[in-house]
């Protein structure tokens, strides 16, 4: 799932699949849209822009249904069809929400903070995200049994949770005492610094039930590369793909329990979405089955056409 831009510069929500790419925005009452998540049943979460307002949306079999009112954004969906995101409350503040039995439940904000958004939801209905006090950002998980739990940092002021697995471990980024942001995993009351690929900052966006994390890191030269964190080591995705493939994976956004990774990167210098998967196979060129004039600019979920593959996720490809 993701978004593509049309010839006129509008964003359209796109359902990427091996059977073809479907424009979810074309032909609807929305003038723009973005798809942010998909589950095994084919339900898609995202946001439609109708009459100048954003509406959290769930698509099923191509039909769109609104989840919440104007000023709402759907960020993720779990296997049960529960959606997490942000809604605008009656006081005008942004509140995190999660749907239960198809209805958006307003989770409010962290104590003393003015804004919160959920960015991930696991199959137990727990969400992860972060809140804003106006001076600091604070990562959190929320569950029906615990409510909000504030997550720590690496000595700095800010933290951001972007993913949560079914055991309740969360991933994201936390600030160090020097002000850098490092990819982290919070689990069992502790925080794990995943490090970087040589640059100052790194960010985790996906975490599966095996504890493997993906995201992107800056290199010493200032560029970004996607990474896989596995068995205590941050691996550069560019070292896991066949040499000469034409690909440079620059960001990774999600990883599922099978180890499949989705993200965005450069294919012969042009940005495209990708799926990395095992076992090895030939590396086909990116799909061109997009709306006329469209160019992929982002990717946020797990079901897209295969456009790159990795030989083995746990170690670099043998040359």
C-alpha positions as CSV (number, residue, x, y, z in Angstrom):
1,X,0.0,0.0,0.0
2,X,1.1,3.5,-0.5
3,X,0.7,6.7,-2.5
4,X,1.5,7.8,-6.0
5,X,1.3,11.2,-7.6
6,X,-0.6,11.9,-10.7
7,X,0.4,14.1,-13.7
8,X,-1.4,17.0,-11.9
9,X,0.5,16.5,-8.7
10,X,-2.3,15.0,-6.6
11,X,-1.7,12.1,-4.2
12,X,-3.7,8.9,-4.9
13,X,-4.0,6.0,-2.5
14,X,-2.6,2.9,-4.3
15,X,-3.2,-0.8,-3.7
16,X,0.0,-2.5,-4.9
17,X,-0.3,-6.2,-5.7
18,X,1.2,-8.9,-7.9
19,X,-1.9,-8.9,-10.0
20,X,-1.8,-5.2,-10.7
21,X,-1.9,-1.8,-9.0
22,X,-5.3,-0.4,-8.1
23,X,-5.9,3.4,-7.7
24,X,-8.3,3.6,-4.7
25,X,-8.8,7.4,-5.1
26,X,-9.7,7.5,-8.8
27,X,-13.5,7.6,-9.4
28,X,-14.3,8.4,-5.7
29,X,-15.5,11.7,-4.2
30,X,-12.0,12.3,-2.8
31,X,-9.5,14.5,-4.6
32,X,-6.5,13.0,-2.8
33,X,-5.7,9.9,-0.7
34,X,-3.0,7.9,0.9
35,X,-3.0,4.2,1.9
36,X,-1.0,3.4,5.1
37,X,-1.7,-0.2,6.0
38,X,-3.1,-3.6,4.8
39,X,-4.0,-6.8,6.6
40,X,-4.2,-10.4,5.5
41,X,-7.9,-10.0,4.7
42,X,-7.1,-7.3,2.2
43,X,-8.6,-4.5,4.3
44,X,-6.7,-1.2,3.7
45,X,-6.3,1.7,6.1
46,X,-5.6,5.2,5.0
47,X,-6.8,8.8,4.6
48,X,-9.1,10.4,2.0
49,X,-9.2,14.2,1.4
50,X,-12.8,15.2,0.7
51,X,-13.9,18.8,0.5
52,X,-10.5,20.0,1.8
53,X,-10.8,17.8,4.9
54,X,-8.9,14.6,5.9
55,X,-11.0,11.6,6.8
56,X,-9.6,8.3,8.3
57,X,-10.7,5.5,5.9
58,X,-10.9,1.8,5.6
59,X,-11.2,0.2,2.1
60,X,-12.6,-3.3,1.6
61,X,-13.0,-4.8,-1.8
62,X,-12.4,-1.4,-3.3
63,X,-15.2,0.3,-1.3
64,X,-14.3,3.1,1.1
65,X,-15.8,3.6,4.5
66,X,-15.1,6.5,6.8
67,X,-13.8,5.7,10.3
68,X,-13.9,9.1,12.0
69,X,-14.9,12.7,11.3
70,X,-13.1,15.5,9.6
71,X,-9.5,16.0,10.7
72,X,-8.8,12.3,11.2
73,X,-5.9,10.2,9.8
74,X,-5.6,6.4,9.8
75,X,-2.1,5.2,10.2
76,X,-2.2,1.4,10.6
77,X,-4.5,-1.7,10.7
78,X,-4.2,-5.1,12.3
79,X,-5.4,-8.5,11.2
80,X,-8.7,-8.0,13.0
81,X,-9.5,-4.8,11.1
82,X,-8.7,-2.5,14.1
83,X,-7.3,0.8,12.8
84,X,-5.1,3.3,14.7
85,X,-4.4,6.9,14.0
86,X,-5.2,10.5,14.9
87,X,-8.5,12.3,15.2
88,X,-9.3,15.9,15.9
89,X,-11.3,16.1,19.2
90,X,-14.0,18.6,20.0
91,X,-11.4,20.9,21.7
92,X,-9.4,21.0,18.5
93,X,-6.6,18.9,19.8
94,X,-5.2,15.9,18.0
95,X,-5.9,12.7,19.9
96,X,-4.7,9.1,19.3
97,X,-7.5,6.7,18.5
98,X,-8.0,3.0,17.9
99,X,-11.2,1.4,16.5
100,X,-13.0,-1.3,18.5
101,X,-15.9,-3.1,16.9
102,X,-15.7,-0.7,14.0
103,X,-16.0,2.5,16.1
104,X,-13.2,5.0,16.8
105,X,-12.3,5.2,20.5
106,X,-10.7,8.5,21.5
107,X,-7.6,7.7,23.6
108,X,-6.9,11.3,24.5
109,X,-3.4,12.5,25.0
110,X,-0.5,11.7,27.4
111,X,-0.8,13.4,30.8
112,X,0.1,17.1,30.5
113,X,0.5,16.9,26.7
114,X,-1.5,18.6,24.0
115,X,-1.3,16.2,21.1
116,X,-0.9,12.5,20.5
117,X,-1.1,10.1,17.5
118,X,-1.0,6.3,17.2
119,X,1.1,5.0,14.4
120,X,0.8,1.2,14.9
121,X,-1.6,-1.4,16.3
122,X,-0.9,-5.0,17.1
123,X,-3.3,-8.0,17.0
124,X,-4.1,-7.5,20.7
125,X,-5.4,-4.0,20.1
126,X,-2.4,-2.2,21.7
127,X,-1.1,0.8,19.9
128,X,2.2,2.7,19.7
129,X,2.8,6.3,18.9
130,X,4.0,9.6,20.5
131,X,2.7,12.7,22.1
132,X,3.7,16.4,22.0
133,X,3.9,18.7,25.1
134,X,4.9,21.6,23.0
135,X,8.6,21.2,24.1
136,X,9.2,17.5,23.9
137,X,7.9,14.4,22.1
138,X,7.2,11.3,24.2
139,X,6.9,7.8,22.8
140,X,4.1,5.5,24.2
141,X,2.3,2.2,24.0
142,X,-1.3,2.1,24.9
143,X,-3.4,-0.9,25.7
144,X,-6.9,-1.4,27.1
145,X,-5.5,-3.0,30.2
146,X,-2.6,-0.5,31.0
147,X,-3.6,2.8,29.3
148,X,-0.7,5.0,28.3
149,X,2.8,4.0,29.3
150,X,5.6,6.6,28.8
151,X,8.7,5.3,27.2
152,X,12.2,6.5,28.0
153,X,15.0,8.0,25.9
154,X,18.8,7.4,25.5
155,X,19.6,10.4,27.7
156,X,18.0,13.1,25.5
157,X,14.5,14.8,25.6
158,X,12.5,13.2,22.8
159,X,11.3,9.7,21.7
160,X,9.1,8.4,18.9
161,X,7.4,5.0,18.7
162,X,6.4,3.9,15.2
163,X,5.7,0.2,15.5
164,X,4.6,-2.5,18.0
165,X,4.6,-6.3,17.8
166,X,2.2,-8.8,19.3
167,X,4.3,-9.2,22.5
168,X,4.0,-5.5,23.1
169,X,7.6,-4.5,22.2
170,X,7.8,-1.1,20.5
171,X,10.2,0.3,18.0
172,X,11.1,3.8,16.9
173,X,13.8,6.4,17.8
174,X,15.0,8.0,20.9
175,X,17.3,11.0,21.5
176,X,20.8,10.6,23.0
177,X,22.4,13.0,25.4
178,X,24.2,14.6,22.5
179,X,20.9,15.3,20.6
180,X,21.2,12.5,18.0
181,X,18.3,10.2,17.3
182,X,19.0,6.4,17.3
183,X,16.7,3.6,16.3
184,X,15.6,1.7,19.4
185,X,13.4,-1.1,20.7
186,X,11.6,-0.8,24.0
187,X,10.8,-4.2,25.6
188,X,10.2,-5.4,29.1
189,X,10.8,-2.0,30.6
190,X,14.2,-1.5,28.9
191,X,15.4,0.3,25.9
192,X,17.9,-1.1,23.3
193,X,20.0,1.2,21.2
194,X,20.3,-0.3,17.7
195,X,23.1,2.1,16.7
196,X,23.6,3.5,13.2
197,X,25.3,2.6,9.9
198,X,28.0,5.1,10.5
199,X,26.1,8.3,10.5
200,X,24.6,10.4,13.3
201,X,20.9,9.4,13.2
202,X,18.8,6.3,12.6
203,X,15.1,5.5,12.8
204,X,13.2,2.2,13.2
205,X,9.8,1.9,11.5
206,X,9.0,-1.9,11.6
207,X,9.3,-4.6,14.2
208,X,8.1,-8.2,13.7
209,X,7.2,-10.9,16.3
210,X,10.7,-12.3,16.1
211,X,12.2,-9.0,17.2
212,X,13.7,-8.2,13.8
213,X,13.5,-4.4,13.1
214,X,13.9,-2.4,10.0
215,X,14.2,1.3,9.3
216,X,16.9,3.6,7.8
217,X,20.1,5.1,9.0
218,X,22.3,7.9,7.8
219,X,25.8,6.9,6.6
220,X,29.0,8.8,7.4
221,X,28.7,10.6,4.1
222,X,25.1,11.9,4.8
223,X,23.1,9.5,2.6
224,X,20.6,7.0,4.0
225,X,20.4,3.3,3.6
226,X,17.7,0.9,4.8
227,X,18.7,-1.5,7.5
228,X,17.7,-4.8,9.1
229,X,18.4,-5.3,12.8
230,X,18.7,-9.0,13.6
231,X,20.5,-11.0,16.3
232,X,21.9,-7.8,17.8
233,X,23.4,-6.5,14.6
234,X,22.3,-3.6,12.3
235,X,22.8,-4.8,8.7
236,X,22.8,-2.5,5.7
237,X,20.1,-3.8,3.2
238,X,22.4,-2.8,0.4
239,X,24.8,-5.7,1.5
240,X,21.9,-8.2,1.4
241,X,20.8,-7.8,-2.2
242,X,22.5,-9.3,-5.3
243,X,25.4,-7.2,-6.6
244,X,24.5,-5.4,-9.9
245,X,20.7,-5.4,-9.2
246,X,20.5,-1.7,-9.9
247,X,18.8,-1.1,-6.5
248,X,19.9,1.1,-3.6
249,X,17.4,0.5,-0.7
250,X,17.3,3.9,1.1
251,X,14.5,3.3,3.6
252,X,12.7,0.3,5.1
253,X,9.3,0.7,6.6
254,X,7.9,-2.7,7.7
255,X,8.9,-6.3,8.2
256,X,6.4,-9.2,8.6
257,X,6.8,-12.6,10.4
258,X,8.1,-14.2,7.2
259,X,11.0,-11.7,7.1
260,X,9.6,-9.8,4.1
261,X,10.6,-6.2,4.1
262,X,9.0,-3.2,2.3
263,X,10.4,0.2,1.7
264,X,11.6,2.7,-0.9
265,X,14.8,3.0,-2.8
266,X,16.5,4.0,-6.0
267,X,16.3,1.7,-9.0
268,X,18.9,2.9,-11.6
269,X,18.6,6.3,-10.0
270,X,14.8,6.6,-9.9
271,X,12.8,6.2,-6.7
272,X,10.5,3.1,-6.4
273,X,8.8,1.0,-3.8
274,X,10.3,-2.4,-3.2
275,X,9.7,-5.8,-1.5
276,X,12.6,-7.8,-0.2
277,X,11.9,-11.5,0.3
278,X,13.4,-14.9,0.7
279,X,14.3,-17.3,-1.1
280,X,16.5,-15.9,-3.9
281,X,15.1,-15.1,-7.3
282,X,15.8,-12.9,-10.3
283,X,15.4,-9.2,-9.6
284,X,12.7,-7.9,-11.9
285,X,12.3,-4.3,-12.8
286,X,9.7,-2.2,-10.9
287,X,6.1,-2.6,-12.0
288,X,4.9,0.1,-14.4
289,X,1.2,-0.7,-13.8
290,X,0.4,2.6,-12.2
291,X,-2.0,5.4,-13.1
292,X,-0.9,7.3,-16.2
293,X,1.9,9.7,-15.2
294,X,2.1,8.4,-11.6
295,X,5.4,8.0,-9.7
296,X,5.7,6.2,-6.4
297,X,6.9,8.5,-3.7
298,X,6.3,6.5,-0.5
299,X,5.4,3.1,0.9
300,X,3.9,2.1,4.3
301,X,2.6,-1.5,4.2
302,X,3.2,-5.1,3.4
303,X,1.4,-6.0,0.1
304,X,3.1,-4.7,-3.0
305,X,4.5,-6.1,-6.2
306,X,7.8,-8.0,-5.9
307,X,10.6,-5.8,-7.2
308,X,13.7,-7.0,-5.4
309,X,14.7,-10.0,-3.3
310,X,17.2,-10.9,-0.7
311,X,19.1,-14.2,-0.5
312,X,19.2,-14.5,3.3
313,X,18.1,-11.9,5.8
314,X,20.5,-12.9,8.6
315,X,23.7,-12.3,6.8
316,X,25.1,-10.4,3.8
317,X,24.9,-12.1,0.4
318,X,28.0,-14.0,-0.5
319,X,29.8,-12.3,-3.4
